[in-house]
Structure formats: structure tokens, C-alpha cells
Amino acid sequence: MPTTISIERPPNVCGGDARLTGRRITVWMLVEARQSGMDDEEIAAQYDPPLMTDELTAAWSYYRDHELEIEKTLWLNRACMVEQENGIPFEFLTQGRKLGFTDE
């Protein structure tokens, strides 16, 4: 019987972020890798055991269906890094506003 790859969001695992079922690999981490220019083969090879094609397909499908959720998570992670730099760039604030965040 084939295993169905799915995405889950248990509240006490990976901060409650969407992740591959049974693994501590969040969808936002995979999307971030793809946005940085990595292809599926490179992303899959980063993990031990390597990700299966079905796992990546499930992650990309989840991202398509929940793009705002994932983009907000990516923005919040980047915000933590930007705060430690010299000032917050206006473009970054503008992107956050488009995602529904305030300047606070």
C-alpha cells in the first residue's frame, strides 16, 4: 500500500509551522531554498535521508494553496535577521505591509 505524503501542523513541533509529515522539515524552509535558486534535486540532497519527489510535490502544493501563510513566515524569519542589521530597509517594510503586517 503506497504511503501518502502529507503536510501537518502539530502545535508543538517546528513552532507549529507546516511541515512534512513525520519530519522536522518545514514547507517554508523548502520554499526558501527554492527561492534562493536551488532546484528540487539539490534541495532533496540536503537531507538525510534525501527527500522523495512526493515530499517535495506535497510541499509545493501546500505552498500554492497557502502562499500567504508561507510568505508571512518567510518575512518574519527575515525580519529577525534584518533587525540585527543597520536599520530596516523601506522595501522590506513595504513587503511586510503587503503581507498584512504593521510597521510595529
C-alpha atoms as a printed R data frame, in Angstrom:
    type eleno elety resid chain resno      x      y      z
1   ATOM     1    CA   MET     A     1  0.000  0.000  0.000
2   ATOM     2    CA   PRO     A     2  1.611  3.328 -1.042
3   ATOM     3    CA   THR     A     3  2.328  5.923  1.597
4   ATOM     4    CA   THR     A     4  0.568  9.237  1.159
5   ATOM     5    CA   ILE     A     5  2.876 12.172  1.746
6   ATOM     6    CA   SER     A     6  1.150 14.977  3.537
7   ATOM     7    CA   ILE     A     7  1.732 18.199  5.380
8   ATOM     8    CA   GLU     A     8  0.894 18.619  9.044
9   ATOM     9    CA   ARG     A     9  0.943 21.436 11.584
10  ATOM    10    CA   PRO     A    10  1.265 19.962 15.071
11  ATOM    11    CA   PRO     A    11  1.336 22.884 17.529
12  ATOM    12    CA   ASN     A    12  4.411 21.757 19.478
13  ATOM    13    CA   VAL     A    13  6.622 20.719 16.555
14  ATOM    14    CA   CYS     A    14  8.622 23.190 14.436
15  ATOM    15    CA   GLY     A    15  6.805 26.099 16.054
16  ATOM    16    CA   GLY     A    16  3.509 24.884 14.626
17  ATOM    17    CA   ASP     A    17  4.673 25.660 11.082
18  ATOM    18    CA   ALA     A    18  3.532 23.439  8.219
19  ATOM    19    CA   ARG     A    19  5.965 20.557  7.811
20  ATOM    20    CA   LEU     A    20  6.360 17.272  6.016
21  ATOM    21    CA   THR     A    21  4.534 14.584  7.984
22  ATOM    22    CA   GLY     A    22  6.905 12.736 10.258
23  ATOM    23    CA   ARG     A    23  9.868 15.003  9.529
24  ATOM    24    CA   ARG     A    24 11.149 18.246 11.013
25  ATOM    25    CA   ILE     A    25 11.351 19.883  7.611
26  ATOM    26    CA   THR     A    26  9.058 22.858  7.213
27  ATOM    27    CA   VAL     A    27  7.447 23.976  3.989
28  ATOM    28    CA   TRP     A    28  8.868 27.475  4.416
29  ATOM    29    CA   MET     A    29 12.428 26.075  4.583
30  ATOM    30    CA   LEU     A    30 11.898 24.248  1.298
31  ATOM    31    CA   VAL     A    31 10.325 27.312 -0.335
32  ATOM    32    CA   GLU     A    32 13.205 29.474  0.885
33  ATOM    33    CA   ALA     A    33 15.698 27.048 -0.674
34  ATOM    34    CA   ARG     A    34 13.804 27.117 -3.956
35  ATOM    35    CA   GLN     A    35 13.580 30.927 -3.904
36  ATOM    36    CA   SER     A    36 17.349 31.074 -3.380
37  ATOM    37    CA   GLY     A    37 17.812 29.281 -6.698
38  ATOM    38    CA   MET     A    38 18.130 25.629 -5.713
39  ATOM    39    CA   ASP     A    39 16.361 23.025 -7.836
40  ATOM    40    CA   ASP     A    40 14.428 20.076 -6.441
41  ATOM    41    CA   GLU     A    41 17.355 17.690 -6.794
42  ATOM    42    CA   GLU     A    42 19.662 19.996 -4.808
43  ATOM    43    CA   ILE     A    43 17.008 20.556 -2.139
44  ATOM    44    CA   ALA     A    44 16.301 16.830 -1.790
45  ATOM    45    CA   ALA     A    45 20.002 16.022 -1.413
46  ATOM    46    CA   GLN     A    46 20.399 18.387  1.570
47  ATOM    47    CA   TYR     A    47 18.563 15.982  3.869
48  ATOM    48    CA   ASP     A    48 19.375 12.595  5.324
49  ATOM    49    CA   PRO     A    49 17.582 10.600  4.178
50  ATOM    50    CA   PRO     A    50 17.121 12.629  0.996
51  ATOM    51    CA   LEU     A    51 13.650 13.960  0.321
52  ATOM    52    CA   MET     A    52 11.447 11.967 -2.009
53  ATOM    53    CA   THR     A    53  9.829 13.556 -5.049
54  ATOM    54    CA   ASP     A    54  6.408 13.061 -3.419
55  ATOM    55    CA   GLU     A    55  7.517 15.040 -0.383
56  ATOM    56    CA   LEU     A    56  8.602 17.991 -2.489
57  ATOM    57    CA   THR     A    57  5.406 17.768 -4.543
58  ATOM    58    CA   ALA     A    58  3.366 17.919 -1.329
59  ATOM    59    CA   ALA     A    59  5.354 20.946 -0.139
60  ATOM    60    CA   TRP     A    60  4.933 22.841 -3.429
61  ATOM    61    CA   SER     A    61  1.221 22.024 -3.470
62  ATOM    62    CA   TYR     A    62  0.834 23.269  0.104
63  ATOM    63    CA   TYR     A    63  2.690 26.460 -0.797
64  ATOM    64    CA   ARG     A    64  0.406 27.084 -3.782
65  ATOM    65    CA   ASP     A    65 -2.660 26.620 -1.565
66  ATOM    66    CA   HIS     A    66 -1.261 28.608  1.403
67  ATOM    67    CA   GLU     A    67  1.089 31.096 -0.215
68  ATOM    68    CA   LEU     A    68  0.241 33.998  2.113
69  ATOM    69    CA   GLU     A    69  0.847 31.855  5.219
70  ATOM    70    CA   ILE     A    70  4.255 30.728  3.961
71  ATOM    71    CA   GLU     A    71  5.290 34.177  2.692
72  ATOM    72    CA   LYS     A    72  4.405 35.682  6.088
73  ATOM    73    CA   THR     A    73  6.557 33.083  7.832
74  ATOM    74    CA   LEU     A    74  9.453 33.771  5.464
75  ATOM    75    CA   TRP     A    75  9.076 37.524  6.030
76  ATOM    76    CA   LEU     A    76  9.044 37.107  9.830
77  ATOM    77    CA   ASN     A    77 12.209 34.991  9.687
78  ATOM    78    CA   ARG     A    78 13.914 37.594  7.522
79  ATOM    79    CA   ALA     A    79 12.689 40.351  9.860
80  ATOM    80    CA   CYS     A    80 14.608 38.755 12.730
81  ATOM    81    CA   MET     A    81 17.796 38.981 10.680
82  ATOM    82    CA   VAL     A    82 17.113 42.499  9.357
83  ATOM    83    CA   GLU     A    83 16.554 43.878 12.876
84  ATOM    84    CA   GLN     A    84 20.123 42.971 13.745
85  ATOM    85    CA   GLU     A    85 21.485 44.938 10.791
86  ATOM    86    CA   ASN     A    86 21.745 48.726 10.457
87  ATOM    87    CA   GLY     A    87 18.139 49.838 10.131
88  ATOM    88    CA   ILE     A    88 15.227 48.286  8.314
89  ATOM    89    CA   PRO     A    89 15.101 48.979  4.553
90  ATOM    90    CA   PHE     A    90 11.955 50.702  3.285
91  ATOM    91    CA   GLU     A    91 11.431 47.961  0.678
92  ATOM    92    CA   PHE     A    92 11.324 45.380  3.457
93  ATOM    93    CA   LEU     A    93  8.679 47.356  5.352
94  ATOM    94    CA   THR     A    94  6.658 47.748  2.163
95  ATOM    95    CA   GLN     A    95  6.753 43.996  1.572
96  ATOM    96    CA   GLY     A    96  5.568 43.418  5.151
97  ATOM    97    CA   ARG     A    97  2.682 45.842  4.679
98  ATOM    98    CA   LYS     A    98  1.602 43.939  1.554
99  ATOM    99    CA   LEU     A    99  1.542 40.766  3.659
100 ATOM   100    CA   GLY     A   100 -0.730 42.460  6.214
101 ATOM   101    CA   PHE     A   101  1.820 43.434  8.867
102 ATOM   102    CA   THR     A   102  2.097 46.848 10.511
103 ATOM   103    CA   ASP     A   103  5.349 48.779 10.958
104 ATOM   104    CA   GLU     A   104  5.445 47.735 14.601
